[in-house]
Amino acid sequence: MPVPFRKVADFASSPGAARLPASPEPQDDAGSTPFDPDGVVTFLRRAFPTATALNVQAATAIPAATVDNWLRGRAAPSAAHLGVMVDVFGPTVLSAAFPRAGRWLGGQVRRDRVAAAIAELQAALS
């Protein structure tokens, strides 16, 4: 027999349900992984020390003007742009965007770096 769908209000009125105070802005607690746009900017500047915006555009097709806004602190990358950068640059950019993401991301970054080093060695040996 299927389990009936319960509304969120049903959970809130359940005995023992946690009562959280409303907050006008998100709280930064030990379990959160806040997005760090400055970490993305640092990653991009290290990857492309000169003509950063133009090089990021060439690699990702994200407009250079948009990237320039990130570099100048006028805006932050959207989730869609972050997704494109992860697709192009790998999990290292995700690690830069979420520096407190935890061990699962750090492990993926290490695996990505090892794979890149192996590919480099294989290319040098061929």
N, CA, C and O atoms as a MOPAC input file, in Angstrom:
PM7 MOZYME 1SCF
protein

 N      0.84500 1    -1.17600 1     0.00000 1
 C      0.00000 1     0.00000 1     0.00000 1
 C      0.88900 1     1.23700 1     0.00000 1
 O      1.80200 1     1.31600 1     0.82100 1
 N      0.65600 1     2.23100 1    -0.90600 1
 C      1.50600 1     3.42600 1    -0.95400 1
 C      1.34800 1     4.29100 1     0.29000 1
 O      0.28700 1     4.34300 1     0.91200 1
 N      2.42800 1     4.95700 1     0.62600 1
 C      2.42400 1     5.86400 1     1.76400 1
 C      1.73700 1     7.15600 1     1.32700 1
 O      2.08600 1     7.70700 1     0.28300 1
 N      0.77200 1     7.65000 1     2.09700 1
 C      0.08400 1     8.87700 1     1.69100 1
 C      1.01200 1    10.08600 1     1.77100 1
 O      1.87700 1    10.17100 1     2.64200 1
 N      0.81600 1    10.99700 1     0.86300 1
 C      1.58900 1    12.24000 1     0.82500 1
 C      1.19700 1    13.11100 1     2.00000 1
 O      0.01400 1    13.26100 1     2.30400 1
 N      2.20000 1    13.68900 1     2.66800 1
 C      1.92300 1    14.59400 1     3.79100 1
 C      2.38200 1    15.99500 1     3.43100 1
 O      3.44400 1    16.18000 1     2.83700 1
 N      1.59500 1    16.95400 1     3.78700 1
 C      1.94300 1    18.35200 1     3.54100 1
 C      2.98100 1    18.81000 1     4.56900 1
 O      3.10100 1    18.23500 1     5.65100 1
 N      3.71900 1    19.84700 1     4.20900 1
 C      4.71900 1    20.40700 1     5.11900 1
 C      4.05800 1    20.83300 1     6.42100 1
 O      4.63500 1    20.65900 1     7.49400 1
 N      2.85500 1    21.38800 1     6.33700 1
 C      2.15000 1    21.83900 1     7.53500 1
 C      1.90000 1    20.67500 1     8.49300 1
 O      1.89600 1    20.86600 1     9.70900 1
 N      1.68800 1    19.46000 1     7.95200 1
 C      1.47900 1    18.28700 1     8.79600 1
 C      2.71300 1    17.99400 1     9.63500 1
 O      2.59400 1    17.63100 1    10.80500 1
 N      3.89900 1    18.15000 1     9.04800 1
 C      5.14000 1    17.90500 1     9.78300 1
 C      5.35400 1    18.96400 1    10.85400 1
 O      5.79300 1    18.65000 1    11.96000 1
 N      5.04800 1    20.20800 1    10.53700 1
 C      5.25200 1    21.29500 1    11.48800 1
 C      4.36500 1    21.14300 1    12.71100 1
 O      4.73000 1    21.58800 1    13.79900 1
 N      3.19000 1    20.51200 1    12.54500 1
 C      2.28800 1    20.36700 1    13.67900 1
 C      2.44800 1    19.02800 1    14.37900 1
 O      1.72000 1    18.73700 1    15.32900 1
 N      3.39400 1    18.20400 1    13.92400 1
 C      3.62400 1    16.90400 1    14.54900 1
 C      4.20200 1    17.09500 1    15.93900 1
 O      4.93800 1    18.05400 1    16.17500 1
 N      3.87400 1    16.17800 1    16.88400 1
 C      4.48200 1    16.28200 1    18.20900 1
 C      6.00500 1    16.17800 1    18.09800 1
 O      6.52200 1    15.32100 1    17.38000 1
 N      6.69700 1    17.02500 1    18.78700 1
 C      8.15300 1    16.99500 1    18.78400 1
 C      8.78300 1    17.69000 1    17.59300 1
 O     10.00600 1    17.67200 1    17.45300 1
 N      7.97700 1    18.30900 1    16.72500 1
 C      8.53500 1    19.00600 1    15.56700 1
 C      9.35600 1    20.19600 1    16.04000 1
 O      8.97100 1    20.89500 1    16.97700 1
 N     10.47300 1    20.41600 1    15.39300 1
 C     11.34700 1    21.53100 1    15.76800 1
 C     10.67600 1    22.85000 1    15.41900 1
 O     10.05800 1    22.98700 1    14.36300 1
 N     10.80100 1    23.78500 1    16.28900 1
 C     10.26100 1    25.12200 1    16.04600 1
 C     11.45400 1    26.05400 1    15.84200 1
 O     12.18500 1    26.35500 1    16.78600 1
 N     11.64000 1    26.49800 1    14.62900 1
 C     12.75900 1    27.37100 1    14.32000 1
 C     12.26800 1    28.80600 1    14.21000 1
 O     11.25200 1    29.06300 1    13.56400 1
 N     12.96900 1    29.73600 1    14.82500 1
 C     12.55200 1    31.12800 1    14.71100 1
 C     12.77000 1    31.64200 1    13.28800 1
 O     13.72200 1    31.25300 1    12.61200 1
 N     11.88200 1    32.51200 1    12.85300 1
 C     12.04100 1    33.12900 1    11.53300 1
 C     13.23300 1    34.06600 1    11.58100 1
 O     13.48800 1    34.70700 1    12.60000 1
 N     13.94900 1    34.14200 1    10.49400 1
 C     15.12200 1    34.99400 1    10.43100 1
 C     15.08700 1    35.78300 1     9.13600 1
 O     14.80400 1    35.20600 1     8.08600 1
 N     15.36400 1    37.07900 1     9.16800 1
 C     15.31600 1    37.87300 1     7.95100 1
 C     16.43100 1    37.53300 1     6.96900 1
 O     16.29200 1    37.79400 1     5.77500 1
 N     17.52300 1    36.96400 1     7.43800 1
 C     18.61300 1    36.58800 1     6.54400 1
 C     19.16500 1    35.23100 1     6.94200 1
 O     19.05000 1    34.82500 1     8.09900 1
 N     19.77500 1    34.51500 1     5.97300 1
 C     20.28800 1    33.17700 1     6.27200 1
 C     21.33600 1    33.21000 1     7.37400 1
 O     22.13600 1    34.14100 1     7.47000 1
 N     21.31300 1    32.18800 1     8.19000 1
 C     22.29300 1    32.06900 1     9.26200 1
 C     23.46800 1    31.24100 1     8.78300 1
 O     23.28800 1    30.27100 1     8.04800 1
 N     24.66200 1    31.61300 1     9.18900 1
 C     25.86900 1    30.87100 1     8.83800 1
 C     26.25500 1    30.02500 1    10.04200 1
 O     26.84400 1    30.53200 1    10.99700 1
 N     25.92600 1    28.74300 1    10.00300 1
 C     26.28200 1    27.87000 1    11.11100 1
 C     27.33400 1    26.85900 1    10.66800 1
 O     27.77200 1    26.86200 1     9.51800 1
 N     27.72100 1    26.01700 1    11.57500 1
 C     28.80700 1    25.07600 1    11.29000 1
 C     28.46300 1    24.09900 1    10.17600 1
 O     29.36700 1    23.57800 1     9.52400 1
 N     27.17800 1    23.83600 1     9.93800 1
 C     26.79100 1    22.87900 1     8.92400 1
 C     26.58200 1    23.48200 1     7.55100 1
 O     26.33200 1    22.75100 1     6.59300 1
 N     26.67500 1    24.78800 1     7.43000 1
 C     26.40200 1    25.41600 1     6.14300 1
 C     27.64900 1    25.44100 1     5.27100 1
 O     28.77400 1    25.34600 1     5.76200 1
 N     27.42700 1    25.57000 1     3.98100 1
 C     28.53300 1    25.69600 1     3.03500 1
 C     28.26900 1    26.92700 1     2.18200 1
 O     27.80800 1    26.80500 1     1.04700 1
 N     28.55400 1    28.11500 1     2.71400 1
 C     28.24400 1    29.33400 1     1.97700 1
 C     29.06300 1    29.46100 1     0.69800 1
 O     30.22500 1    29.06200 1     0.62700 1
 N     28.41300 1    30.02800 1    -0.30000 1
 C     29.04200 1    30.29100 1    -1.58800 1
 C     30.04400 1    31.43000 1    -1.42800 1
 O     29.74100 1    32.44000 1    -0.79300 1
 N     31.23300 1    31.27300 1    -1.99700 1
 C     32.28800 1    32.27400 1    -1.89900 1
 C     32.65200 1    32.77800 1    -3.29000 1
 O     33.51800 1    32.19600 1    -3.94400 1
 N     32.00400 1    33.85800 1    -3.76000 1
 C     32.32600 1    34.36200 1    -5.09800 1
 C     33.78300 1    34.80500 1    -5.22300 1
 O     34.36000 1    34.72400 1    -6.30800 1
 N     34.38300 1    35.27200 1    -4.12700 1
 C     35.79800 1    35.66900 1    -4.18000 1
 C     36.69300 1    34.46000 1    -4.45300 1
 O     37.73500 1    34.59200 1    -5.09500 1
 N     36.29300 1    33.29300 1    -3.97100 1
 C     37.05000 1    32.08100 1    -4.25300 1
 C     37.03200 1    31.74800 1    -5.73900 1
 O     38.03400 1    31.29100 1    -6.28900 1
 N     35.88400 1    31.97900 1    -6.39400 1
 C     35.78100 1    31.74500 1    -7.84200 1
 C     36.68200 1    32.72200 1    -8.58100 1
 O     37.39300 1    32.34300 1    -9.51200 1
 N     36.64700 1    33.98400 1    -8.16100 1
 C     37.48500 1    35.01200 1    -8.79600 1
 C     38.96200 1    34.65700 1    -8.64800 1
 O     39.72500 1    34.76600 1    -9.60800 1
 N     39.36600 1    34.23800 1    -7.46300 1
 C     40.75800 1    33.84000 1    -7.23600 1
 C     41.13200 1    32.67100 1    -8.14000 1
 O     42.20900 1    32.66000 1    -8.73700 1
 N     40.23500 1    31.68100 1    -8.23900 1
 C     40.48600 1    30.53600 1    -9.11700 1
 C     40.69100 1    30.99700 1   -10.56000 1
 O     41.64000 1    30.57100 1   -11.21900 1
 N     39.80200 1    31.86600 1   -11.05400 1
 C     39.88200 1    32.32000 1   -12.44400 1
 C     41.14500 1    33.13600 1   -12.69500 1
 O     41.78200 1    32.98900 1   -13.73800 1
 N     41.50900 1    33.99200 1   -11.74700 1
 C     42.73400 1    34.79800 1   -11.91700 1
 C     43.98500 1    33.92200 1   -11.91600 1
 O     44.94400 1    34.20500 1   -12.63400 1
 N     43.97600 1    32.85600 1   -11.11000 1
 C     45.12500 1    31.93800 1   -11.10900 1
 C     45.18200 1    31.13400 1   -12.40200 1
 O     46.25800 1    30.88400 1   -12.94500 1
 N     44.01400 1    30.73400 1   -12.88500 1
 C     43.97100 1    29.95300 1   -14.12400 1
 C     44.37400 1    30.79000 1   -15.32800 1
 O     45.02300 1    30.29600 1   -16.25000 1
 N     43.98200 1    32.06900 1   -15.31200 1
 C     44.25500 1    32.97700 1   -16.43200 1
 C     44.77200 1    34.30800 1   -15.88100 1
 O     43.99600 1    35.25100 1   -15.71800 1
 N     46.07900 1    34.39400 1   -15.59000 1
 C     46.63200 1    35.61000 1   -14.97100 1
 C     46.51900 1    36.85700 1   -15.84800 1
 O     46.44800 1    37.97000 1   -15.32600 1
 N     46.50100 1    36.69000 1   -17.15300 1
 C     46.34800 1    37.84300 1   -18.04300 1
 C     45.08900 1    37.64600 1   -18.88200 1
 O     44.73400 1    36.52200 1   -19.23800 1
 N     44.42700 1    38.74400 1   -19.18900 1
 C     43.19700 1    38.73500 1   -19.98000 1
 C     42.21500 1    37.69800 1   -19.43000 1
 O     41.67400 1    36.87700 1   -20.17100 1
 N     41.99900 1    37.75500 1   -18.11900 1
 C     41.18000 1    36.74900 1   -17.43800 1
 C     39.79400 1    36.62700 1   -18.05700 1
 O     39.36500 1    35.52600 1   -18.40200 1
 N     39.09300 1    37.74300 1   -18.20000 1
 C     37.71500 1    37.69800 1   -18.70100 1
 C     37.65300 1    37.11700 1   -20.11000 1
 O     36.78000 1    36.30200 1   -20.41000 1
 N     38.56600 1    37.52900 1   -20.96100 1
 C     38.56600 1    37.03300 1   -22.34100 1
 C     38.90600 1    35.54300 1   -22.40600 1
 O     38.32000 1    34.80600 1   -23.19900 1
 N     39.84200 1    35.10400 1   -21.58000 1
 C     40.20000 1    33.68800 1   -21.56600 1
 C     39.06900 1    32.81800 1   -21.00800 1
 O     38.82300 1    31.71900 1   -21.50500 1
 N     38.38100 1    33.31600 1   -19.96900 1
 C     37.24800 1    32.56800 1   -19.42800 1
 C     36.14500 1    32.48300 1   -20.48200 1
 O     35.50900 1    31.44100 1   -20.63800 1
 N     35.92300 1    33.57700 1   -21.19900 1
 C     34.92100 1    33.56000 1   -22.27300 1
 C     35.28900 1    32.52500 1   -23.33500 1
 O     34.43000 1    31.77300 1   -23.79700 1
 N     36.54800 1    32.48700 1   -23.71700 1
 C     36.99200 1    31.53500 1   -24.73500 1
 C     36.79400 1    30.08500 1   -24.27200 1
 O     36.44700 1    29.21500 1   -25.07000 1
 N     37.01500 1    29.83800 1   -22.98900 1
 C     36.90900 1    28.48000 1   -22.46200 1
 C     35.46900 1    28.05800 1   -22.19000 1
 O     35.12800 1    26.88400 1   -22.32700 1
 N     34.62000 1    29.01800 1   -21.80100 1
 C     33.28800 1    28.66100 1   -21.30800 1
 C     32.12300 1    29.21200 1   -22.11900 1
 O     30.99300 1    28.74800 1   -21.96700 1
 N     32.38100 1    30.19400 1   -22.97900 1
 C     31.33000 1    30.91500 1   -23.72000 1
 C     30.49400 1    31.81900 1   -22.80700 1
 O     29.44100 1    32.30400 1   -23.22000 1
 N     30.95100 1    32.05100 1   -21.57600 1
 C     30.30900 1    33.03900 1   -20.70500 1
 C     30.83100 1    34.39600 1   -21.15700 1
 O     32.04400 1    34.57300 1   -21.26900 1
 N     29.94700 1    35.36500 1   -21.42100 1
 C     30.41100 1    36.66200 1   -21.93700 1
 C     31.48600 1    37.30800 1   -21.05400 1
 O     31.39400 1    37.29000 1   -19.82700 1
 N     32.49600 1    37.87400 1   -21.70000 1
 C     33.60400 1    38.51400 1   -20.97800 1
 C     33.09600 1    39.63800 1   -20.08400 1
 O     33.64300 1    39.85600 1   -19.00300 1
 N     32.05900 1    40.35500 1   -20.51400 1
 C     31.51400 1    41.43600 1   -19.69000 1
 C     30.94800 1    40.88600 1   -18.38100 1
 O     31.07800 1    41.51900 1   -17.33200 1
 N     30.33200 1    39.73000 1   -18.44000 1
 C     29.79900 1    39.08900 1   -17.23000 1
 C     30.94000 1    38.68500 1   -16.30600 1
 O     30.89000 1    38.93300 1   -15.10100 1
 N     31.96200 1    38.06600 1   -16.87500 1
 C     33.12600 1    37.65400 1   -16.07800 1
 C     33.80100 1    38.87800 1   -15.48100 1
 O     34.22600 1    38.84900 1   -14.32600 1
 N     33.90600 1    39.95300 1   -16.25300 1
 C     34.51500 1    41.18600 1   -15.75400 1
 C     33.73900 1    41.72400 1   -14.55100 1
 O     34.34000 1    42.23800 1   -13.60700 1
 N     32.41600 1    41.61000 1   -14.57800 1
 C     31.62000 1    42.03800 1   -13.41900 1
 C     31.96000 1    41.21900 1   -12.18100 1
 O     31.97900 1    41.75800 1   -11.07500 1
 N     32.22900 1    39.92900 1   -12.34700 1
 C     32.64100 1    39.10400 1   -11.20800 1
 C     33.99300 1    39.55700 1   -10.70100 1
 O     34.20400 1    39.69600 1    -9.49600 1
 N     34.91400 1    39.78900 1   -11.64000 1
 C     36.28200 1    40.16000 1   -11.26700 1
 C     36.32400 1    41.49300 1   -10.53000 1
 O     37.17500 1    41.70100 1    -9.66400 1
 N     35.41500 1    42.38800 1   -10.86900 1
 C     35.35500 1    43.71300 1   -10.22400 1
 C     34.46800 1    43.73800 1    -8.98400 1
 O     34.34400 1    44.77200 1    -8.32800 1
 N     33.85100 1    42.59900 1    -8.66200 1
 C     33.01200 1    42.52500 1    -7.47000 1
 C     31.63400 1    43.13100 1    -7.63600 1
 O     30.94000 1    43.36100 1    -6.64500 1
 N     31.22300 1    43.39200 1    -8.85900 1
 C     29.89800 1    43.97900 1    -9.11200 1
 C     28.79600 1    42.93900 1    -9.09600 1
 O     27.63000 1    43.26900 1    -8.87600 1
 N     29.15200 1    41.69100 1    -9.32700 1
 C     28.17900 1    40.60000 1    -9.38600 1
 C     28.88600 1    39.30500 1    -9.02200 1
 O     30.11300 1    39.25000 1    -8.94200 1
 N     28.09600 1    38.26900 1    -8.80200 1
 C     28.63600 1    36.94100 1    -8.50100 1
 C     28.13000 1    35.96400 1    -9.55900 1
 O     27.07100 1    36.18300 1   -10.14800 1
 N     28.87100 1    34.90000 1    -9.80200 1
 C     28.41700 1    33.91700 1   -10.78700 1
 C     27.07100 1    33.30300 1   -10.39400 1
 O     26.82600 1    33.00800 1    -9.22400 1
 N     26.22300 1    33.12000 1   -11.37600 1
 C     24.94100 1    32.44800 1   -11.13500 1
 C     25.19200 1    30.94400 1   -11.02500 1
 O     26.28300 1    30.45600 1   -11.31800 1
 N     24.17400 1    30.23800 1   -10.60200 1
 C     24.28300 1    28.77200 1   -10.51900 1
 C     24.53300 1    28.18000 1   -11.90500 1
 O     25.30000 1    27.22800 1   -12.05000 1
 N     23.88400 1    28.74600 1   -12.91900 1
 C     24.08000 1    28.23900 1   -14.28600 1
 C     25.51900 1    28.44400 1   -14.74700 1
 O     26.11800 1    27.54700 1   -15.34100 1
 N     26.07500 1    29.62700 1   -14.47500 1
 C     27.46400 1    29.89300 1   -14.86500 1
 C     28.42900 1    29.02500 1   -14.06500 1
 O     29.42900 1    28.54400 1   -14.59800 1
 N     28.12600 1    28.82800 1   -12.79300 1
 C     28.97700 1    27.95500 1   -11.98600 1
 C     28.95100 1    26.54400 1   -12.54700 1
 O     29.98200 1    25.87300 1   -12.59400 1
 N     27.78600 1    26.09100 1   -12.97000 1
 C     27.67600 1    24.77100 1   -13.58000 1
 C     28.51200 1    24.64000 1   -14.83600 1
 O     29.15700 1    23.61500 1   -15.05400 1
 N     28.50300 1    25.68400 1   -15.67200 1
 C     29.31800 1    25.67700 1   -16.89300 1
 C     30.79500 1    25.59800 1   -16.52300 1
 O     31.55200 1    24.83900 1   -17.12800 1
 N     31.20200 1    26.38200 1   -15.53100 1
 C     32.61000 1    26.37400 1   -15.13300 1
 C     33.02600 1    25.03000 1   -14.55000 1
 O     34.14700 1    24.57900 1   -14.78700 1
 N     32.14800 1    24.38600 1   -13.79600 1
 C     32.46600 1    23.05900 1   -13.26600 1
 C     32.62600 1    22.08000 1   -14.41700 1
 O     33.51700 1    21.23200 1   -14.39800 1
 N     31.75800 1    22.19800 1   -15.42500 1
 C     31.84800 1    21.31900 1   -16.58800 1
 C     33.17500 1    21.51300 1   -17.32700 1
 O     33.76800 1    20.54600 1   -17.80500 1
 N     33.63600 1    22.76100 1   -17.41800 1
 C     34.87000 1    23.06400 1   -18.16000 1
 C     36.11700 1    22.85100 1   -17.31000 1
 O     37.08100 1    22.24000 1   -17.77200 1
 N     36.11200 1    23.34800 1   -16.07000 1
 C     37.31900 1    23.34400 1   -15.24700 1
 C     37.38200 1    22.19100 1   -14.24400 1
 O     38.43500 1    21.95600 1   -13.65200 1
 N     36.29900 1    21.48100 1   -14.04700 1
 C     36.28700 1    20.37200 1   -13.10800 1
 C     35.93700 1    20.80000 1   -11.69300 1
 O     35.58800 1    21.95700 1   -11.45700 1
 N     36.03100 1    19.87600 1   -10.76000 1
 C     35.59300 1    20.13700 1    -9.38700 1
 C     36.44800 1    21.15400 1    -8.63200 1
 O     36.04100 1    21.62000 1    -7.56700 1
 N     37.60200 1    21.50000 1    -9.14900 1
 C     38.44800 1    22.46700 1    -8.43800 1
 C     37.75800 1    23.81800 1    -8.32200 1
 O     37.88000 1    24.48200 1    -7.29200 1
 N     37.03500 1    24.23900 1    -9.35800 1
 C     36.32300 1    25.51600 1    -9.27700 1
 C     35.17800 1    25.41900 1    -8.27000 1
 O     34.85600 1    26.40100 1    -7.60100 1
 N     34.57100 1    24.25800 1    -8.16200 1
 C     33.51500 1    24.06300 1    -7.17100 1
 C     34.09400 1    24.14900 1    -5.76800 1
 O     33.47100 1    24.71100 1    -4.86700 1
 N     35.27600 1    23.59700 1    -5.58400 1
 C     35.95600 1    23.67400 1    -4.30300 1
 C     36.29800 1    25.12100 1    -3.95100 1
 O     36.23300 1    25.51300 1    -2.78500 1
 N     36.66200 1    25.91200 1    -4.95800 1
 C     36.95200 1    27.33400 1    -4.72700 1
 C     35.67400 1    28.08700 1    -4.36100 1
 O     35.70700 1    29.00900 1    -3.54700 1
 N     34.55500 1    27.69700 1    -4.95900 1
 C     33.28000 1    28.37600 1    -4.71500 1
 C     32.69500 1    28.02400 1    -3.35200 1
 O     31.99600 1    28.83500 1    -2.74300 1
 N     32.98100 1    26.81700 1    -2.87400 1
 C     32.45500 1    26.34700 1    -1.59100 1
 C     33.60800 1    25.79100 1    -0.76200 1
 O     33.74400 1    24.57400 1    -0.63000 1
 N     34.44000 1    26.66900 1    -0.20300 1
 C     35.65600 1    26.20400 1     0.47400 1
 C     35.40000 1    25.31700 1     1.68900 1
 O     36.28000 1    24.55600 1     2.09000 1
 N     34.22000 1    25.40100 1     2.27600 1
 C     33.91800 1    24.55800 1     3.44100 1
 C     32.97400 1    23.42100 1     3.07900 1
 O     32.20100 1    22.96000 1     3.91900 1
 N     33.03400 1    22.97200 1     1.84300 1
 C     32.08700 1    21.95700 1     1.37400 1
 C     32.27600 1    20.60400 1     2.03800 1
 O     31.32800 1    19.82200 1     2.11100 1
 N     33.43100 1    20.31800 1     2.50500 1
 C     33.62800 1    19.05100 1     3.19800 1
 C     34.54500 1    18.10300 1     2.46500 1
 O     35.08800 1    18.40700 1     1.40200 1
 N     34.69600 1    16.94800 1     3.06900 1
 C     35.64100 1    15.96600 1     2.55000 1
 C     35.26100 1    15.40100 1     1.19600 1
 O     36.14400 1    15.09500 1     0.39500 1
 N     33.95700 1    15.25300 1     0.91000 1
 C     33.56800 1    14.63400 1    -0.35800 1
 C     34.10300 1    15.43400 1    -1.53500 1
 O     34.54100 1    14.84800 1    -2.52500 1
 N     34.07600 1    16.75500 1    -1.45000 1
 C     34.55400 1    17.58000 1    -2.55000 1
 C     36.07400 1    17.57500 1    -2.60500 1
 O     36.65700 1    17.52000 1    -3.68700 1
 N     36.71400 1    17.63300 1    -1.45300 1
 C     38.17400 1    17.59000 1    -1.42300 1
 C     38.71200 1    16.31800 1    -2.05000 1
 O     39.71300 1    16.34700 1    -2.76600 1
 N     38.04900 1    15.20400 1    -1.78400 1
 C     38.46200 1    13.94100 1    -2.37900 1
 C     38.32600 1    13.94900 1    -3.89100 1
 O     39.18600 1    13.42400 1    -4.59900 1
 N     37.25000 1    14.54200 1    -4.38700 1
 C     37.04200 1    14.62400 1    -5.82900 1
 C     38.09000 1    15.52600 1    -6.47400 1
 O     38.58100 1    15.22800 1    -7.56300 1
 N     38.43000 1    16.61300 1    -5.81700 1
 C     39.46000 1    17.51700 1    -6.33900 1
 C     40.79600 1    16.78500 1    -6.42100 1
 O     41.51600 1    16.91300 1    -7.41200 1
 N     41.13000 1    16.01300 1    -5.38000 1
 C     42.38600 1    15.25000 1    -5.40800 1
 C     42.38000 1    14.24100 1    -6.55300 1
 O     43.37800 1    14.10200 1    -7.26100 1
 N     41.27000 1    13.54000 1    -6.73700 1
 C     41.18400 1    12.57300 1    -7.83700 1
 C     41.32700 1    13.26300 1    -9.18400 1
 O     41.96400 1    12.73100 1   -10.09300 1
 N     40.73500 1    14.45000 1    -9.31500 1
 C     40.82500 1    15.20900 1   -10.55500 1
 C     42.27200 1    15.63200 1   -10.82700 1
 O     42.73900 1    15.56400 1   -11.96400 1
 N     42.97500 1    16.06800 1    -9.78200 1
 C     44.37200 1    16.47500 1    -9.94200 1
 C     45.26800 1    15.29500 1   -10.30400 1
 O     46.17600 1    15.42700 1   -11.12400 1
 N     45.01000 1    14.14100 1    -9.69000 1
 C     45.78700 1    12.94600 1   -10.00700 1
 C     45.55100 1    12.54600 1   -11.46200 1
 O     46.49600 1    12.21500 1   -12.17900 1
 N     44.29200 1    12.57700 1   -11.89500 1
 C     43.97900 1    12.22100 1   -13.28800 1
 C     44.66100 1    13.18000 1   -14.25700 1
 O     45.15400 1    12.75300 1   -15.30000 1
 N     44.69500 1    14.46900 1   -13.92900 1
 C     45.36000 1    15.45400 1   -14.79600 1
 C     46.86500 1    15.20100 1   -14.83300 1
 O     47.48700 1    15.31400 1   -15.89000 1
 N     47.45000 1    14.86200 1   -13.69400 1
 C     48.89500 1    14.58600 1   -13.64900 1
 C     49.23500 1    13.33700 1   -14.45900 1
 O     50.24500 1    13.31000 1   -15.16200 1
 N     48.40700 1    12.31600 1   -14.36700 1
 C     48.63300 1    11.09500 1   -15.13900 1
 C     48.53100 1    11.39500 1   -16.63200 1
 O     49.35600 1    10.92400 1   -17.41500 1
 N     47.53400 1    12.17100 1   -17.02700 1
 C     47.38100 1    12.53000 1   -18.43600 1
 C     48.58400 1    13.31100 1   -18.93400 1
 O     49.03700 1    13.10300 1   -20.06000 1
 N     49.11200 1    14.21800 1   -18.09600 1
 C     50.29900 1    14.98800 1   -18.45400 1
 C     51.51600 1    14.08500 1   -18.63600 1
 O     52.28000 1    14.23700 1   -19.58900 1
 N     51.68200 1    13.15600 1   -17.72200 1
 C     52.80700 1    12.21600 1   -17.81900 1
 C     52.69500 1    11.34900 1   -19.07200 1
 O     53.67700 1    11.13200 1   -19.78100 1
 N     51.49400 1    10.86100 1   -19.33100 1
 C     51.30300 1    10.03900 1   -20.52200 1
 C     51.59700 1    10.81600 1   -21.79100 1
 O     52.18800 1    10.27900 1   -22.72800 1
 N     51.18600 1    12.08700 1   -21.82700 1
 C     51.46700 1    12.93000 1   -23.00100 1
 C     52.95200 1    13.17200 1   -23.14600 1
 O     53.46700 1    13.19400 1   -24.26400 1
 N     53.66000 1    13.35600 1   -22.02500 1
 C     55.10400 1    13.59800 1   -22.07600 1
 C     55.86700 1    12.35800 1   -22.51400 1
 O     56.90800 1    12.46200 1   -23.16200 1
 N     55.35300 1    11.18500 1   -22.16300 1
 C     56.01000 1     9.93400 1   -22.51500 1
 C     55.70600 1     9.46800 1   -23.91600 1
 O     56.40600 1     8.60400 1   -24.44300 1
 N     54.67800 1    10.02000 1   -24.53400 1
 C     54.33100 1     9.57800 1   -25.90700 1
 C     55.17300 1    10.27000 1   -26.94500 1
 O     55.01200 1    10.01700 1   -28.13900 1

